[in-house]
Every structure is written in structure tokens, then in C-alpha cells.
Amino acid sequence: MFIFTAIANGFKRYNLTIFIVVLVTGLSTAVIMLNDTLQKASDTSGYTSTLDSTTFDQATIDRVKQLHTSSETVDTSLPTTRINPFNE
């Protein structure tokens, strides 16, 4: 009976300290488990893709060739009823 009384008195005296230790231990465990899960999820060793991404169809090649280069000027005139806020 004396042991239970001593444990109860110790818990009453140090309940905040015990709570903080349990809280920090739980949060640390959660962070370690989350970190382990993220490391396992990002491991790509041994993975081979089934897609052949080195080929393009002709339609895609034609669309890329139709794009403007950065040195070309493109006519971006707005209707006369609107004001261009980016015009210098």
C-alpha cells in the first residue's frame, strides 16, 4: 500500500514534468517515423519505368517548331477600348 501512495504523491508532484516528457517523446517518435516513411517513399533504386519517353510524335514536333523565339517581337495590341497597364 505504501508503494501506491508514494507513486501517487510522486505523480502529483511531477505531473507537469511527466506530461512534457511524454509529449516530447511522442512528438519525436512521430517525426522519426514520418522521416523514415518519406525516405522510403523517395527511394527509386530498382525502379524501371515502362514508358518510352524518348520519342515524340510528329504533331508535337510541329507545334514546338511553330513557337516564337524570345528575340522575335509578337504583336500584342489590345482593343482601343482597353488600357494596357504594362505599356511603357
PDB file of N, CA, C and O in Angstrom:
ATOM      1  N   MET A   1       0.807  -1.186   0.000  1.00  0.00           N
ATOM      2  CA  MET A   1       0.000   0.000   0.000  1.00  0.00           C
ATOM      3  C   MET A   1       0.859   1.262   0.000  1.00  0.00           C
ATOM      4  O   MET A   1       0.492   2.284  -0.579  1.00  0.00           O
ATOM      5  N   PHE A   2       1.991   1.166   0.653  1.00  0.00           N
ATOM      6  CA  PHE A   2       2.885   2.321   0.743  1.00  0.00           C
ATOM      7  C   PHE A   2       3.450   2.685  -0.632  1.00  0.00           C
ATOM      8  O   PHE A   2       3.681   3.861  -0.917  1.00  0.00           O
ATOM      9  N   ILE A   3       3.672   1.687  -1.478  1.00  0.00           N
ATOM     10  CA  ILE A   3       4.230   1.949  -2.809  1.00  0.00           C
ATOM     11  C   ILE A   3       3.238   2.747  -3.649  1.00  0.00           C
ATOM     12  O   ILE A   3       3.628   3.685  -4.343  1.00  0.00           O
ATOM     13  N   PHE A   4       1.975   2.384  -3.591  1.00  0.00           N
ATOM     14  CA  PHE A   4       0.964   3.107  -4.367  1.00  0.00           C
ATOM     15  C   PHE A   4       0.825   4.551  -3.901  1.00  0.00           C
ATOM     16  O   PHE A   4       0.624   5.453  -4.714  1.00  0.00           O
ATOM     17  N   THR A   5       0.930   4.765  -2.607  1.00  0.00           N
ATOM     18  CA  THR A   5       0.858   6.120  -2.066  1.00  0.00           C
ATOM     19  C   THR A   5       2.061   6.943  -2.519  1.00  0.00           C
ATOM     20  O   THR A   5       1.925   8.117  -2.864  1.00  0.00           O
ATOM     21  N   ALA A   6       3.229   6.325  -2.516  1.00  0.00           N
ATOM     22  CA  ALA A   6       4.445   7.024  -2.952  1.00  0.00           C
ATOM     23  C   ALA A   6       4.370   7.368  -4.435  1.00  0.00           C
ATOM     24  O   ALA A   6       4.773   8.459  -4.840  1.00  0.00           O
ATOM     25  N   ILE A   7       3.857   6.444  -5.245  1.00  0.00           N
ATOM     26  CA  ILE A   7       3.712   6.699  -6.686  1.00  0.00           C
ATOM     27  C   ILE A   7       2.697   7.818  -6.910  1.00  0.00           C
ATOM     28  O   ILE A   7       2.930   8.700  -7.736  1.00  0.00           O
ATOM     29  N   ALA A   8       1.600   7.796  -6.205  1.00  0.00           N
ATOM     30  CA  ALA A   8       0.579   8.827  -6.349  1.00  0.00           C
ATOM     31  C   ALA A   8       1.117  10.193  -5.930  1.00  0.00           C
ATOM     32  O   ALA A   8       0.856  11.196  -6.595  1.00  0.00           O
ATOM     33  N   ASN A   9       1.858  10.233  -4.839  1.00  0.00           N
ATOM     34  CA  ASN A   9       2.436  11.505  -4.404  1.00  0.00           C
ATOM     35  C   ASN A   9       3.490  11.996  -5.403  1.00  0.00           C
ATOM     36  O   ASN A   9       3.570  13.194  -5.672  1.00  0.00           O
ATOM     37  N   GLY A  10       4.283  11.101  -5.944  1.00  0.00           N
ATOM     38  CA  GLY A  10       5.278  11.482  -6.940  1.00  0.00           C
ATOM     39  C   GLY A  10       4.624  11.992  -8.208  1.00  0.00           C
ATOM     40  O   GLY A  10       5.101  12.952  -8.812  1.00  0.00           O
ATOM     41  N   PHE A  11       3.535  11.357  -8.616  1.00  0.00           N
ATOM     42  CA  PHE A  11       2.822  11.820  -9.809  1.00  0.00           C
ATOM     43  C   PHE A  11       2.186  13.182  -9.572  1.00  0.00           C
ATOM     44  O   PHE A  11       2.204  14.033 -10.461  1.00  0.00           O
ATOM     45  N   LYS A  12       1.624  13.402  -8.388  1.00  0.00           N
ATOM     46  CA  LYS A  12       1.026  14.699  -8.083  1.00  0.00           C
ATOM     47  C   LYS A  12       2.087  15.800  -8.097  1.00  0.00           C
ATOM     48  O   LYS A  12       1.817  16.928  -8.509  1.00  0.00           O
ATOM     49  N   ARG A  13       3.269  15.469  -7.652  1.00  0.00           N
ATOM     50  CA  ARG A  13       4.325  16.476  -7.559  1.00  0.00           C
ATOM     51  C   ARG A  13       4.951  16.780  -8.919  1.00  0.00           C
ATOM     52  O   ARG A  13       5.279  17.931  -9.208  1.00  0.00           O
ATOM     53  N   TYR A  14       5.118  15.752  -9.756  1.00  0.00           N
ATOM     54  CA  TYR A  14       5.836  15.909 -11.023  1.00  0.00           C
ATOM     55  C   TYR A  14       4.948  15.704 -12.244  1.00  0.00           C
ATOM     56  O   TYR A  14       5.445  15.302 -13.296  1.00  0.00           O
ATOM     57  N   ASN A  15       3.655  15.967 -12.135  1.00  0.00           N
ATOM     58  CA  ASN A  15       2.755  15.685 -13.246  1.00  0.00           C
ATOM     59  C   ASN A  15       3.068  16.543 -14.474  1.00  0.00           C
ATOM     60  O   ASN A  15       2.943  16.046 -15.593  1.00  0.00           O
ATOM     61  N   LEU A  16       3.463  17.792 -14.320  1.00  0.00           N
ATOM     62  CA  LEU A  16       3.794  18.639 -15.466  1.00  0.00           C
ATOM     63  C   LEU A  16       5.061  18.137 -16.159  1.00  0.00           C
ATOM     64  O   LEU A  16       5.131  18.100 -17.387  1.00  0.00           O
ATOM     65  N   THR A  17       6.050  17.754 -15.373  1.00  0.00           N
ATOM     66  CA  THR A  17       7.298  17.228 -15.944  1.00  0.00           C
ATOM     67  C   THR A  17       7.044  15.923 -16.688  1.00  0.00           C
ATOM     68  O   THR A  17       7.573  15.716 -17.780  1.00  0.00           O
ATOM     69  N   ILE A  18       6.245  15.054 -16.107  1.00  0.00           N
ATOM     70  CA  ILE A  18       5.923  13.781 -16.766  1.00  0.00           C
ATOM     71  C   ILE A  18       5.153  14.043 -18.053  1.00  0.00           C
ATOM     72  O   ILE A  18       5.402  13.385 -19.063  1.00  0.00           O
ATOM     73  N   PHE A  19       4.234  14.983 -18.033  1.00  0.00           N
ATOM     74  CA  PHE A  19       3.460  15.319 -19.227  1.00  0.00           C
ATOM     75  C   PHE A  19       4.374  15.834 -20.340  1.00  0.00           C
ATOM     76  O   PHE A  19       4.234  15.431 -21.494  1.00  0.00           O
ATOM     77  N   ILE A  20       5.302  16.717 -20.000  1.00  0.00           N
ATOM     78  CA  ILE A  20       6.209  17.267 -21.000  1.00  0.00           C
ATOM     79  C   ILE A  20       7.112  16.182 -21.568  1.00  0.00           C
ATOM     80  O   ILE A  20       7.339  16.147 -22.777  1.00  0.00           O
ATOM     81  N   VAL A  21       7.625  15.311 -20.741  1.00  0.00           N
ATOM     82  CA  VAL A  21       8.487  14.219 -21.220  1.00  0.00           C
ATOM     83  C   VAL A  21       7.715  13.295 -22.146  1.00  0.00           C
ATOM     84  O   VAL A  21       8.235  12.897 -23.188  1.00  0.00           O
ATOM     85  N   VAL A  22       6.488  12.946 -21.791  1.00  0.00           N
ATOM     86  CA  VAL A  22       5.668  12.074 -22.638  1.00  0.00           C
ATOM     87  C   VAL A  22       5.331  12.775 -23.950  1.00  0.00           C
ATOM     88  O   VAL A  22       5.350  12.145 -25.007  1.00  0.00           O
ATOM     89  N   LEU A  23       5.029  14.049 -23.897  1.00  0.00           N
ATOM     90  CA  LEU A  23       4.702  14.805 -25.102  1.00  0.00           C
ATOM     91  C   LEU A  23       5.899  14.892 -26.040  1.00  0.00           C
ATOM     92  O   LEU A  23       5.757  14.649 -27.239  1.00  0.00           O
ATOM     93  N   VAL A  24       7.062  15.229 -25.523  1.00  0.00           N
ATOM     94  CA  VAL A  24       8.261  15.333 -26.361  1.00  0.00           C
ATOM     95  C   VAL A  24       8.641  13.971 -26.929  1.00  0.00           C
ATOM     96  O   VAL A  24       9.054  13.882 -28.085  1.00  0.00           O
ATOM     97  N   THR A  25       8.511  12.929 -26.154  1.00  0.00           N
ATOM     98  CA  THR A  25       8.809  11.575 -26.644  1.00  0.00           C
ATOM     99  C   THR A  25       7.856  11.183 -27.767  1.00  0.00           C
ATOM    100  O   THR A  25       8.285  10.618 -28.773  1.00  0.00           O
ATOM    101  N   GLY A  26       6.583  11.475 -27.608  1.00  0.00           N
ATOM    102  CA  GLY A  26       5.609  11.149 -28.651  1.00  0.00           C
ATOM    103  C   GLY A  26       5.847  11.932 -29.926  1.00  0.00           C
ATOM    104  O   GLY A  26       5.783  11.368 -31.019  1.00  0.00           O
ATOM    105  N   LEU A  27       6.120  13.220 -29.805  1.00  0.00           N
ATOM    106  CA  LEU A  27       6.388  14.037 -30.993  1.00  0.00           C
ATOM    107  C   LEU A  27       7.680  13.600 -31.684  1.00  0.00           C
ATOM    108  O   LEU A  27       7.744  13.559 -32.912  1.00  0.00           O
ATOM    109  N   SER A  28       8.692  13.278 -30.909  1.00  0.00           N
ATOM    110  CA  SER A  28       9.948  12.802 -31.503  1.00  0.00           C
ATOM    111  C   SER A  28       9.738  11.494 -32.266  1.00  0.00           C
ATOM    112  O   SER A  28      10.269  11.312 -33.361  1.00  0.00           O
ATOM    113  N   THR A  29       8.970  10.599 -31.684  1.00  0.00           N
ATOM    114  CA  THR A  29       8.673   9.331 -32.355  1.00  0.00           C
ATOM    115  C   THR A  29       7.906   9.571 -33.647  1.00  0.00           C
ATOM    116  O   THR A  29       8.182   8.926 -34.658  1.00  0.00           O
ATOM    117  N   ALA A  30       6.952  10.487 -33.626  1.00  0.00           N
ATOM    118  CA  ALA A  30       6.179  10.788 -34.828  1.00  0.00           C
ATOM    119  C   ALA A  30       7.060  11.376 -35.925  1.00  0.00           C
ATOM    120  O   ALA A  30       6.914  11.020 -37.095  1.00  0.00           O
ATOM    121  N   VAL A  31       7.977  12.275 -35.556  1.00  0.00           N
ATOM    122  CA  VAL A  31       8.868  12.876 -36.542  1.00  0.00           C
ATOM    123  C   VAL A  31       9.811  11.829 -37.128  1.00  0.00           C
ATOM    124  O   VAL A  31      10.050  11.823 -38.336  1.00  0.00           O
ATOM    125  N   ILE A  32      10.338  10.964 -36.306  1.00  0.00           N
ATOM    126  CA  ILE A  32      11.248   9.918 -36.799  1.00  0.00           C
ATOM    127  C   ILE A  32      10.513   8.961 -37.730  1.00  0.00           C
ATOM    128  O   ILE A  32      11.055   8.573 -38.765  1.00  0.00           O
ATOM    129  N   MET A  33       9.293   8.576 -37.379  1.00  0.00           N
ATOM    130  CA  MET A  33       8.522   7.672 -38.240  1.00  0.00           C
ATOM    131  C   MET A  33       8.148   8.345 -39.559  1.00  0.00           C
ATOM    132  O   MET A  33       8.195   7.706 -40.610  1.00  0.00           O
ATOM    133  N   LEU A  34       7.779   9.621 -39.519  1.00  0.00           N
ATOM    134  CA  LEU A  34       7.448  10.351 -40.738  1.00  0.00           C
ATOM    135  C   LEU A  34       8.669  10.496 -41.638  1.00  0.00           C
ATOM    136  O   LEU A  34       8.569  10.340 -42.855  1.00  0.00           O
ATOM    137  N   ASN A  35       9.815  10.793 -41.045  1.00  0.00           N
ATOM    138  CA  ASN A  35      11.052  10.911 -41.812  1.00  0.00           C
ATOM    139  C   ASN A  35      11.405   9.577 -42.471  1.00  0.00           C
ATOM    140  O   ASN A  35      11.823   9.548 -43.629  1.00  0.00           O
ATOM    141  N   ASP A  36      11.242   8.492 -41.750  1.00  0.00           N
ATOM    142  CA  ASP A  36      11.530   7.164 -42.311  1.00  0.00           C
ATOM    143  C   ASP A  36      10.580   6.846 -43.460  1.00  0.00           C
ATOM    144  O   ASP A  36      11.002   6.288 -44.472  1.00  0.00           O
ATOM    145  N   THR A  37       9.314   7.190 -43.318  1.00  0.00           N
ATOM    146  CA  THR A  37       8.335   6.955 -44.376  1.00  0.00           C
ATOM    147  C   THR A  37       8.666   7.767 -45.621  1.00  0.00           C
ATOM    148  O   THR A  37       8.574   7.256 -46.737  1.00  0.00           O
ATOM    149  N   LEU A  38       9.050   9.023 -45.441  1.00  0.00           N
ATOM    150  CA  LEU A  38       9.393   9.865 -46.586  1.00  0.00           C
ATOM    151  C   LEU A  38      10.651   9.382 -47.290  1.00  0.00           C
ATOM    152  O   LEU A  38      10.737   9.455 -48.516  1.00  0.00           O
ATOM    153  N   GLN A  39      11.622   8.895 -46.541  1.00  0.00           N
ATOM    154  CA  GLN A  39      12.837   8.369 -47.162  1.00  0.00           C
ATOM    155  C   GLN A  39      12.546   7.098 -47.952  1.00  0.00           C
ATOM    156  O   GLN A  39      13.101   6.901 -49.033  1.00  0.00           O
ATOM    157  N   LYS A  40      11.693   6.249 -47.432  1.00  0.00           N
ATOM    158  CA  LYS A  40      11.340   5.025 -48.152  1.00  0.00           C
ATOM    159  C   LYS A  40      10.533   5.344 -49.407  1.00  0.00           C
ATOM    160  O   LYS A  40      10.679   4.667 -50.425  1.00  0.00           O
ATOM    161  N   ALA A  41       9.683   6.367 -49.344  1.00  0.00           N
ATOM    162  CA  ALA A  41       8.845   6.718 -50.485  1.00  0.00           C
ATOM    163  C   ALA A  41       9.657   7.342 -51.605  1.00  0.00           C
ATOM    164  O   ALA A  41       9.294   7.204 -52.773  1.00  0.00           O
ATOM    165  N   SER A  42      10.745   8.025 -51.279  1.00  0.00           N
ATOM    166  CA  SER A  42      11.538   8.689 -52.312  1.00  0.00           C
ATOM    167  C   SER A  42      12.667   7.817 -52.835  1.00  0.00           C
ATOM    168  O   SER A  42      13.442   8.266 -53.680  1.00  0.00           O
ATOM    169  N   ASP A  43      12.781   6.595 -52.361  1.00  0.00           N
ATOM    170  CA  ASP A  43      13.826   5.684 -52.837  1.00  0.00           C
ATOM    171  C   ASP A  43      13.403   5.097 -54.176  1.00  0.00           C
ATOM    172  O   ASP A  43      12.420   4.359 -54.244  1.00  0.00           O
ATOM    173  N   THR A  44      14.135   5.414 -55.244  1.00  0.00           N
ATOM    174  CA  THR A  44      13.788   4.936 -56.576  1.00  0.00           C
ATOM    175  C   THR A  44      14.774   3.912 -57.106  1.00  0.00           C
ATOM    176  O   THR A  44      14.768   3.613 -58.300  1.00  0.00           O
ATOM    177  N   SER A  45      15.610   3.375 -56.252  1.00  0.00           N
ATOM    178  CA  SER A  45      16.550   2.368 -56.729  1.00  0.00           C
ATOM    179  C   SER A  45      15.792   1.083 -57.067  1.00  0.00           C
ATOM    180  O   SER A  45      14.915   0.649 -56.320  1.00  0.00           O
ATOM    181  N   GLY A  46      16.136   0.502 -58.173  1.00  0.00           N
ATOM    182  CA  GLY A  46      15.475  -0.724 -58.608  1.00  0.00           C
ATOM    183  C   GLY A  46      14.192  -0.491 -59.371  1.00  0.00           C
ATOM    184  O   GLY A  46      13.536  -1.456 -59.765  1.00  0.00           O
ATOM    185  N   TYR A  47      13.809   0.753 -59.596  1.00  0.00           N
ATOM    186  CA  TYR A  47      12.575   1.062 -60.325  1.00  0.00           C
ATOM    187  C   TYR A  47      12.900   1.279 -61.795  1.00  0.00           C
ATOM    188  O   TYR A  47      13.807   2.040 -62.132  1.00  0.00           O
ATOM    189  N   THR A  48      12.171   0.620 -62.650  1.00  0.00           N
ATOM    190  CA  THR A  48      12.327   0.829 -64.086  1.00  0.00           C
ATOM    191  C   THR A  48      10.990   1.269 -64.652  1.00  0.00           C
ATOM    192  O   THR A  48       9.957   0.650 -64.395  1.00  0.00           O
ATOM    193  N   SER A  49      11.021   2.338 -65.423  1.00  0.00           N
ATOM    194  CA  SER A  49       9.801   2.880 -65.998  1.00  0.00           C
ATOM    195  C   SER A  49       9.381   2.057 -67.210  1.00  0.00           C
ATOM    196  O   SER A  49      10.222   1.569 -67.965  1.00  0.00           O
ATOM    197  N   THR A  50       8.093   1.913 -67.382  1.00  0.00           N
ATOM    198  CA  THR A  50       7.575   1.183 -68.534  1.00  0.00           C
ATOM    199  C   THR A  50       7.289   2.115 -69.695  1.00  0.00           C
ATOM    200  O   THR A  50       6.909   1.654 -70.771  1.00  0.00           O
ATOM    201  N   LEU A  51       7.463   3.428 -69.504  1.00  0.00           N
ATOM    202  CA  LEU A  51       7.190   4.393 -70.554  1.00  0.00           C
ATOM    203  C   LEU A  51       8.436   4.649 -71.386  1.00  0.00           C
ATOM    204  O   LEU A  51       9.552   4.672 -70.868  1.00  0.00           O
ATOM    205  N   ASP A  52       8.233   4.838 -72.668  1.00  0.00           N
ATOM    206  CA  ASP A  52       9.332   5.198 -73.555  1.00  0.00           C
ATOM    207  C   ASP A  52       9.217   6.690 -73.820  1.00  0.00           C
ATOM    208  O   ASP A  52       8.505   7.106 -74.734  1.00  0.00           O
ATOM    209  N   SER A  53       9.910   7.498 -73.029  1.00  0.00           N
ATOM    210  CA  SER A  53       9.755   8.943 -73.103  1.00  0.00           C
ATOM    211  C   SER A  53      10.762   9.591 -74.043  1.00  0.00           C
ATOM    212  O   SER A  53      10.907  10.814 -74.025  1.00  0.00           O
ATOM    213  N   THR A  54      11.462   8.815 -74.861  1.00  0.00           N
ATOM    214  CA  THR A  54      12.461   9.391 -75.764  1.00  0.00           C
ATOM    215  C   THR A  54      11.903   9.659 -77.147  1.00  0.00           C
ATOM    216  O   THR A  54      12.631  10.139 -78.016  1.00  0.00           O
ATOM    217  N   THR A  55      10.653   9.369 -77.373  1.00  0.00           N
ATOM    218  CA  THR A  55      10.071   9.590 -78.697  1.00  0.00           C
ATOM    219  C   THR A  55       8.959  10.627 -78.612  1.00  0.00           C
ATOM    220  O   THR A  55       8.216  10.683 -77.632  1.00  0.00           O
ATOM    221  N   PHE A  56       8.857  11.454 -79.667  1.00  0.00           N
ATOM    222  CA  PHE A  56       7.784  12.434 -79.795  1.00  0.00           C
ATOM    223  C   PHE A  56       7.019  12.121 -81.073  1.00  0.00           C
ATOM    224  O   PHE A  56       7.586  11.620 -82.044  1.00  0.00           O
ATOM    225  N   ASP A  57       5.759  12.414 -81.061  1.00  0.00           N
ATOM    226  CA  ASP A  57       5.013  12.262 -82.293  1.00  0.00           C
ATOM    227  C   ASP A  57       5.226  13.506 -83.159  1.00  0.00           C
ATOM    228  O   ASP A  57       5.639  14.551 -82.656  1.00  0.00           O
ATOM    229  N   GLN A  58       4.954  13.396 -84.415  1.00  0.00           N
ATOM    230  CA  GLN A  58       5.229  14.475 -85.358  1.00  0.00           C
ATOM    231  C   GLN A  58       4.393  15.717 -85.058  1.00  0.00           C
ATOM    232  O   GLN A  58       4.863  16.834 -85.273  1.00  0.00           O
ATOM    233  N   ALA A  59       3.183  15.550 -84.573  1.00  0.00           N
ATOM    234  CA  ALA A  59       2.333  16.698 -84.262  1.00  0.00           C
ATOM    235  C   ALA A  59       2.965  17.551 -83.163  1.00  0.00           C
ATOM    236  O   ALA A  59       2.913  18.779 -83.234  1.00  0.00           O
ATOM    237  N   THR A  60       3.554  16.928 -82.163  1.00  0.00           N
ATOM    238  CA  THR A  60       4.207  17.678 -81.091  1.00  0.00           C
ATOM    239  C   THR A  60       5.428  18.415 -81.615  1.00  0.00           C
ATOM    240  O   THR A  60       5.656  19.566 -81.242  1.00  0.00           O
ATOM    241  N   ILE A  61       6.208  17.787 -82.459  1.00  0.00           N
ATOM    242  CA  ILE A  61       7.387  18.429 -83.037  1.00  0.00           C
ATOM    243  C   ILE A  61       6.973  19.640 -83.861  1.00  0.00           C
ATOM    244  O   ILE A  61       7.617  20.686 -83.786  1.00  0.00           O
ATOM    245  N   ASP A  62       5.906  19.513 -84.646  1.00  0.00           N
ATOM    246  CA  ASP A  62       5.431  20.648 -85.458  1.00  0.00           C
ATOM    247  C   ASP A  62       4.958  21.808 -84.582  1.00  0.00           C
ATOM    248  O   ASP A  62       5.218  22.966 -84.908  1.00  0.00           O
ATOM    249  N   ARG A  63       4.268  21.520 -83.478  1.00  0.00           N
ATOM    250  CA  ARG A  63       3.798  22.582 -82.582  1.00  0.00           C
ATOM    251  C   ARG A  63       4.970  23.293 -81.909  1.00  0.00           C
ATOM    252  O   ARG A  63       4.915  24.508 -81.715  1.00  0.00           O
ATOM    253  N   VAL A  64       6.011  22.578 -81.553  1.00  0.00           N
ATOM    254  CA  VAL A  64       7.177  23.197 -80.931  1.00  0.00           C
ATOM    255  C   VAL A  64       7.894  24.093 -81.939  1.00  0.00           C
ATOM    256  O   VAL A  64       8.369  25.169 -81.575  1.00  0.00           O
ATOM    257  N   LYS A  65       7.977  23.674 -83.176  1.00  0.00           N
ATOM    258  CA  LYS A  65       8.638  24.483 -84.201  1.00  0.00           C
ATOM    259  C   LYS A  65       7.866  25.762 -84.507  1.00  0.00           C
ATOM    260  O   LYS A  65       8.464  26.736 -84.964  1.00  0.00           O
ATOM    261  N   GLN A  66       6.559  25.788 -84.269  1.00  0.00           N
ATOM    262  CA  GLN A  66       5.753  26.969 -84.531  1.00  0.00           C
ATOM    263  C   GLN A  66       5.855  28.015 -83.426  1.00  0.00           C
ATOM    264  O   GLN A  66       5.367  29.132 -83.601  1.00  0.00           O
ATOM    265  N   LEU A  67       6.460  27.695 -82.322  1.00  0.00           N
ATOM    266  CA  LEU A  67       6.575  28.647 -81.227  1.00  0.00           C
ATOM    267  C   LEU A  67       7.513  29.781 -81.599  1.00  0.00           C
ATOM    268  O   LEU A  67       8.407  29.612 -82.428  1.00  0.00           O
ATOM    269  N   HIS A  68       7.307  30.929 -80.987  1.00  0.00           N
ATOM    270  CA  HIS A  68       8.143  32.090 -81.237  1.00  0.00           C
ATOM    271  C   HIS A  68       9.396  32.017 -80.373  1.00  0.00           C
ATOM    272  O   HIS A  68       9.367  31.477 -79.267  1.00  0.00           O
ATOM    273  N   THR A  69      10.487  32.558 -80.880  1.00  0.00           N
ATOM    274  CA  THR A  69      11.700  32.656 -80.067  1.00  0.00           C
ATOM    275  C   THR A  69      11.621  33.916 -79.223  1.00  0.00           C
ATOM    276  O   THR A  69      10.764  34.769 -79.456  1.00  0.00           O
ATOM    277  N   SER A  70      12.499  34.039 -78.254  1.00  0.00           N
ATOM    278  CA  SER A  70      12.456  35.198 -77.365  1.00  0.00           C
ATOM    279  C   SER A  70      12.946  36.462 -78.054  1.00  0.00           C
ATOM    280  O   SER A  70      12.676  37.560 -77.569  1.00  0.00           O
ATOM    281  N   SER A  71      13.652  36.342 -79.161  1.00  0.00           N
ATOM    282  CA  SER A  71      14.136  37.537 -79.858  1.00  0.00           C
ATOM    283  C   SER A  71      13.098  38.101 -80.829  1.00  0.00           C
ATOM    284  O   SER A  71      13.235  39.242 -81.270  1.00  0.00           O
ATOM    285  N   GLU A  72      12.078  37.338 -81.167  1.00  0.00           N
ATOM    286  CA  GLU A  72      11.031  37.817 -82.066  1.00  0.00           C
ATOM    287  C   GLU A  72      10.061  38.709 -81.306  1.00  0.00           C
ATOM    288  O   GLU A  72       9.791  38.489 -80.125  1.00  0.00           O
ATOM    289  N   THR A  73       9.549  39.702 -81.987  1.00  0.00           N
ATOM    290  CA  THR A  73       8.514  40.539 -81.380  1.00  0.00           C
ATOM    291  C   THR A  73       7.153  40.024 -81.829  1.00  0.00           C
ATOM    292  O   THR A  73       6.944  39.691 -82.996  1.00  0.00           O
ATOM    293  N   VAL A  74       6.258  39.969 -80.893  1.00  0.00           N
ATOM    294  CA  VAL A  74       4.912  39.466 -81.153  1.00  0.00           C
ATOM    295  C   VAL A  74       3.946  40.627 -80.974  1.00  0.00           C
ATOM    296  O   VAL A  74       4.049  41.380 -80.006  1.00  0.00           O
ATOM    297  N   ASP A  75       3.014  40.771 -81.897  1.00  0.00           N
ATOM    298  CA  ASP A  75       2.043  41.852 -81.817  1.00  0.00           C
ATOM    299  C   ASP A  75       1.045  41.556 -80.708  1.00  0.00           C
ATOM    300  O   ASP A  75       0.264  40.609 -80.790  1.00  0.00           O
ATOM    301  N   THR A  76       1.087  42.377 -79.680  1.00  0.00           N
ATOM    302  CA  THR A  76       0.172  42.198 -78.554  1.00  0.00           C
ATOM    303  C   THR A  76      -0.707  43.430 -78.396  1.00  0.00           C
ATOM    304  O   THR A  76      -0.831  43.973 -77.298  1.00  0.00           O
ATOM    305  N   SER A  77      -1.306  43.863 -79.473  1.00  0.00           N
ATOM    306  CA  SER A  77      -2.137  45.061 -79.401  1.00  0.00           C
ATOM    307  C   SER A  77      -3.490  44.721 -78.790  1.00  0.00           C
ATOM    308  O   SER A  77      -4.112  43.710 -79.114  1.00  0.00           O
ATOM    309  N   LEU A  78      -3.918  45.601 -77.900  1.00  0.00           N
ATOM    310  CA  LEU A  78      -5.203  45.427 -77.238  1.00  0.00           C
ATOM    311  C   LEU A  78      -6.262  46.228 -77.977  1.00  0.00           C
ATOM    312  O   LEU A  78      -5.926  47.135 -78.740  1.00  0.00           O
ATOM    313  N   PRO A  79      -7.492  45.922 -77.773  1.00  0.00           N
ATOM    314  CA  PRO A  79      -8.559  46.747 -78.363  1.00  0.00           C
ATOM    315  C   PRO A  79      -8.445  48.187 -77.875  1.00  0.00           C
ATOM    316  O   PRO A  79      -7.906  48.440 -76.798  1.00  0.00           O
ATOM    317  N   THR A  80      -8.945  49.115 -78.655  1.00  0.00           N
ATOM    318  CA  THR A  80      -8.804  50.537 -78.323  1.00  0.00           C
ATOM    319  C   THR A  80      -9.616  50.929 -77.099  1.00  0.00           C
ATOM    320  O   THR A  80      -9.375  51.988 -76.519  1.00  0.00           O
ATOM    321  N   THR A  81     -10.553  50.117 -76.702  1.00  0.00           N
ATOM    322  CA  THR A  81     -11.382  50.475 -75.551  1.00  0.00           C
ATOM    323  C   THR A  81     -10.721  50.107 -74.227  1.00  0.00           C
ATOM    324  O   THR A  81     -11.209  50.491 -73.164  1.00  0.00           O
ATOM    325  N   ARG A  82      -9.624  49.374 -74.281  1.00  0.00           N
ATOM    326  CA  ARG A  82      -8.947  48.968 -73.047  1.00  0.00           C
ATOM    327  C   ARG A  82      -7.604  49.650 -72.941  1.00  0.00           C
ATOM    328  O   ARG A  82      -6.982  49.966 -73.955  1.00  0.00           O
ATOM    329  N   ILE A  83      -7.147  49.880 -71.715  1.00  0.00           N
ATOM    330  CA  ILE A  83      -5.849  50.488 -71.462  1.00  0.00           C
ATOM    331  C   ILE A  83      -4.904  49.378 -71.007  1.00  0.00           C
ATOM    332  O   ILE A  83      -5.254  48.569 -70.148  1.00  0.00           O
ATOM    333  N   ASN A  84      -3.713  49.345 -71.585  1.00  0.00           N
ATOM    334  CA  ASN A  84      -2.717  48.355 -71.221  1.00  0.00           C
ATOM    335  C   ASN A  84      -1.918  48.861 -70.023  1.00  0.00           C
ATOM    336  O   ASN A  84      -1.170  49.827 -70.166  1.00  0.00           O
ATOM    337  N   PRO A  85      -2.048  48.244 -68.844  1.00  0.00           N
ATOM    338  CA  PRO A  85      -1.316  48.737 -67.676  1.00  0.00           C
ATOM    339  C   PRO A  85       0.163  48.431 -67.738  1.00  0.00           C
ATOM    340  O   PRO A  85       0.930  49.000 -66.961  1.00  0.00           O
ATOM    341  N   PHE A  86       0.599  47.550 -68.637  1.00  0.00           N
ATOM    342  CA  PHE A  86       2.000  47.173 -68.724  1.00  0.00           C
ATOM    343  C   PHE A  86       2.729  47.914 -69.848  1.00  0.00           C
ATOM    344  O   PHE A  86       3.910  47.665 -70.092  1.00  0.00           O
ATOM    345  N   ASN A  87       2.043  48.804 -70.517  1.00  0.00           N
ATOM    346  CA  ASN A  87       2.647  49.555 -71.604  1.00  0.00           C
ATOM    347  C   ASN A  87       3.514  50.671 -71.043  1.00  0.00           C
ATOM    348  O   ASN A  87       3.110  51.377 -70.119  1.00  0.00           O
ATOM    349  N   GLU A  88       4.694  50.824 -71.599  1.00  0.00           N
ATOM    350  CA  GLU A  88       5.610  51.859 -71.098  1.00  0.00           C
ATOM    351  C   GLU A  88       5.388  53.172 -71.804  1.00  0.00           C
ATOM    352  O   GLU A  88       6.071  54.153 -71.511  1.00  0.00           O
TER     353      GLU A  88
END
